[in-house]
Amino acid sequence: MILAMVLAAAVLLGNRSLQLGLDLQGGHQLSARVFSADPETVITADDLDGVKNVIQRRIDGLGLAQTQIHTVGSDRVVVQLPTAQPPQEGDGEAQAVVDDTLQQVANQITEKAVLQFGVLRPGEVDRYATLVQERGNARVAVLLGQQQLEQLQRSRGSSEELGAFREELEAAQTTFDQLEQDIGRLFDLRPLTGDDLVQVVAEPNLESQGEYYQLSLTFSAAGAQAFADLTKEVAADGNLRLGILLDGRSISEATVGPEFRENGITGGGARITGAFTLEQARGLEVQLRGGSLPYDTEIVEQRTVGATLGSDNVRRSLTAALTGLALVSGLMVIIYRLPGLVAVAALAIYALLNLAVYALVPVVLTLPGIAGLILSFGMAVDANVLIFERIREELRSGRKLYQAVETGFNRAFNSIFDGSVTTLISCLALGYLGSGLVRGFAITLGIGVGLSLFTSLVCSRTLLKTSLFLHPALRKIQYFQPVR
């Protein structure tokens, strides 16, 4: 089992690279201006913090770890996020990943995500039908443009070709957005908004055989009654439509069958269907869960930022960490001899499994995270010291070697387990209450403590017992006696 885990970890690290944080690698910075359409509105510091908190919830919902968000001055919110290594020239696929991530973040920053419900005005039925047809054509143009752009990126097209395709795609998207705005103006709004939601979930639309996604909504008690009244009104006229509007754009319209004329749709749930991709549905889910922005925002600056610590500081920190590990390993071998060698081997397995978990989760590695990793190394070695001291006590009491090894591990278990649990409690508190670099430290330390239990109690035991069967010379008692 240990060999299988080591091989799996090695393969995983060979196929996935570790993600580094802003302090180690750098990333991108987006600066947004917060303003109000009403020139007489004054945005206070508390208002700006409210905007920052909404953006924070949205970015967290995207799963982008170690993103730093802070306010600057009286009208700026700055978002810094670590990204992958800068793509090499001509690597269109890698550049597309970075561009998509930045576009998702920009959408979460700038879209107010005010969800509203409305009823199509009776006199706009013909105009609605025309605009819906035009919107369908525009959607096809956007989808074709996205497919062509992806093919060009995979074939490593030139920057000029990519730029031209992006301009065409942006023009098609602008046309599509404008048509959604035009359709949204055909609806009279009703007193049902996103504030009445208690749950939003993006899920596959089974009617499209999983090709598109939908949003399942759950309303509060008041919202459920308002939705029932709204659908009752729409069901009374077969020509009307129920419109779902986001920031004034109609993202979905629905008919309501005549069977709901009497009571409307009850139950407090609804679905927003449409030609949503997974990314679009997840983006809407994050926006609606995070809440709407109370003010308008716009991106005023986007730039690349370098590593905040500098390469020299990072290099010196890593050198210090590796030097400390080498000294600890050497000390374990000198003092505990054969068990010390086993402890060093278990520590190497521990380090490999740690890095594999970081790549699998993934964990964005920062310098405080590295500090947590090194601290967990010390705790892993400390667990082996407790075990070896227990073995020494058993040998002194006259037990045979095999019995001393087994009893030593069993007697040390409670002390090691209790110490690990108390540390994990501290990690949970830091991870829950902290943010940014502090949370990164808590995550890496927590993962390390959990893995140290496995390596110290399972790997060390297995390796030590295996070594006793390799050669009779290794079974000498003096190889288990500490050097003082």
Secondary structure by P-SEA (a helix, b strand, c coil): caaaaaaaaaaaaaabbbbbccccbbbbbbbbbbbbccccccccaaaaaaaaaaaaaaaaaaccccccccccccbbbbbbbbbcccccccaaaaaaaaaaaaaaaaaaaccccbbbbbbccccaaaaaaaaaaaaaaaaaaaaaaaaaaaaaaaacccaaaaaaaaaaaaaaaaaaaaaaaaaaaaccccccccccccbbbbbccccccccbbbbbbbbcaaaaaaaaaaaaaaaccccbbbbbbccccccbbbbbcccccccccccccccccccccaaaaaaaaaaaaaccccbbbbbcbbbbbcccccaaaaaaaaaaaaaaaaaaaaaaaaacaaaaaaaaaaaaaaaaaaaaaaaaacccccaaaaaaaaaaaaaaaaaaaaaaaaaaaaaaacccaaaaaaaaaaaaaaaaaaaaaaaaaaaaaaaacccaaaaaaaaaaaaaaaaaaaaaccaaaaaaaaaaaccccccccccccccc
